[in-house]
Amino acid sequence: MATGGAANITNQAKSSSDLFVEYFRFRPDIGFGKLLFDITLEPRNPFKPWEPRKVKKGFAAAMLFLLIACAWFGYFGLAR
């Protein structure tokens, strides 16, 4: 004897993309934005979490070099 309510329940498997989205939504410590901050900024001081994070010196030097290279190419390659 089946009840009327049991017939309305359906089991559907979630797609893998839905499972990944749900997993990453509940994990704020990982993700693309966190990766970008970790590449560009120094680690946060656990004893002073209110202080802003400083830019990594290597990243700043790489961006300065890239900017100079683009300006050099733009001036000598495209302007002449």
N, C-alpha and C positions, 0 to 999 in steps of 0.2 A: 504494500500500500504506500504509494507516494503521495506526499502532500502537494498542494498547489504551489507553495512557496519554493520548494526544492527544484521544481522544473524551471524556474526563472534564473537560477544561478548558473553562470557559465564561467568556465576557466579559460582564459586566453593567455598565452605566453607573451611576455613583453619582448619587443625586439631588442637586439643587442645595443643599438644606438640609444634607445630609451633607458636601458640599464646604465650605460656610460654617463649619460646626462644626469641621471638621478644620483649616481655615485659621486660625480664631481661637484654637484650642487651642494652636497652635504660635507664636502671637504674644502673649506676655505683656505687651507694651508698649501694647496697645490693649484696650479693653473697657469695659463699663459701670462696673465697680468703679474702674478707673483714672480714668474721667471724673469720678466723684464725688469722688475724692481730689484731682484737679486743680482742681475747682471750689472746694472748701472749704479746701485747704491751699496754703501758699506752695510754690514750686518747691524741690526738694531741692538743697542745696549740693553740687556735684560734688567739692569739695575736702574736705568733711567729711560723708560719707554716713552716718555713724553717728549724727549728731544728728537728733533728731526734727523733723518739719516743723511749722511754726507755722500757726495758723489765720489765714486772710486777714481783714483788718480789715473790709473791705466785706461779707464774708459774715457775720461776727459781728454787724455793725450791722444787716444785713437780717433776721437771725434775731431779734434783740432787738426790732426794730420789729414784726415779725410776731407775736411773743409778746405784746407790749403791745397790739396791735390785737385779738388773740384774747381777751385778758383784758378789754379795754374792751367788746367785743361781748358777751362772756359775762356781764359784770356788768350792763350797761345794757340789753341785748337780751333776755336769757333770765331773769335773776334778778327782774326787775320784772314 
